Amino acid sequence: MRQAGRYMPAYRKLRERHSILDLCHTPELAATVTLQPVERLGVDAAIVFADILLPFEPLRLGLSFAAGEGPTIARPIRDAADVERLPSFSIDAELGYVFEAVRLARRALPDDVPLIGFAGAPFTLASYAIEGGASRSFTKTKRFMYQAPDTWHLLMGKFAELVGTYLAGQARAGAQALQLFDSWIGCLSPDDYRTFVQPHTTRALRLAAAAGAAIPLIHFGTGTATFLEDFAAAGGDVISVDWRIPLDAAWTRIGDKRAIQGNLDPAALLAPAAERDRQVRDILKRAGGRPGHIFNLGHGILPETDVAAVRAVVDLVHGA
Ligand code: CP3
């Protein structure tokens, strides 16, 4: 996740001349960025360069990325009329540039480096659409959810369908695994997760699996330790966990039928080498050499990260 990004000089160089949306909209550039971390870091897989919020453009929510401030949505969703007004659109026509980036990246990658496609999960998309950007407390989202549950479910249903179909399209274009990002799901109580989110995530993952053939689905969330069983029950062949729970404890709760991804704190990459390496080894020890562990960060890489530190972790994991 966020393998590329501002911590990587080759990416920053391209960003001097192109906005993030330009990079996403231009499949040749997106494919180039997709390959950068593979070349520089030696990671085992690539994730296509795109963003979870791109579907907001054809939904006409007014997506932009302000420098240093993250995403902004000019026309957030605030009531039932806004939900009903959401246009239906052809994913192939409006987001086909992502499929093209998948095709180009797949062609350019070495055969033994799989390509991951991705999308935002219904809840995380809804939170951006309702808040109008990033949020700390998600109060607008929760107020919407509690005040207008029917409209909430209508919106989540629309996002589930959109995301499932979009993921399936990436699979058809050549993605060999699909990751669903529910980045902010940890703000909910276990009860609210089950009531307001879980059925929609399940639907999105089923749609992706049905049309996307038998490729692995990675279900990503952060802050899920309080409802990990329910989060895993929503679906996914691989469950991604963050550093707030030890990897072995999480795996026990997920069950040994499922693979696990995680879970280094991205902040460990800012620590002195000895402390960073200690944390990496601890995760590997907790995985115990069992098949089905994908070593990863628990969340996106921080912009102030030194590329050499990331490379050192990749090498340490590969040498273990
Ligand atoms: O290797 C890669 O970078 C893959 C492409 C990728 C991006 N975004 C490009 C991007 C992926 C997988 C994402 C996922 C994404 N986008 C998520 C889910 C993962 C997570 O981190 O939780 C979320 C929540 C978003 C929404 C988003 N996009 C935010 C909050 C921001 C701004 C904050 C930040 O960290 O910069 C973005 C911008 C963004 N998307 C950047 C990149 C590389 C960095 C901004 C830039 O280049 O100016």
Residues whose N, C-alpha, C, O or C-beta is under 5 A from the ligand:
A	BS01	CP3	M1 R2 Q3 A4 G5 I20 I47 V48 F49 A50 D51 I52 G70 P71 F181 S183 G300
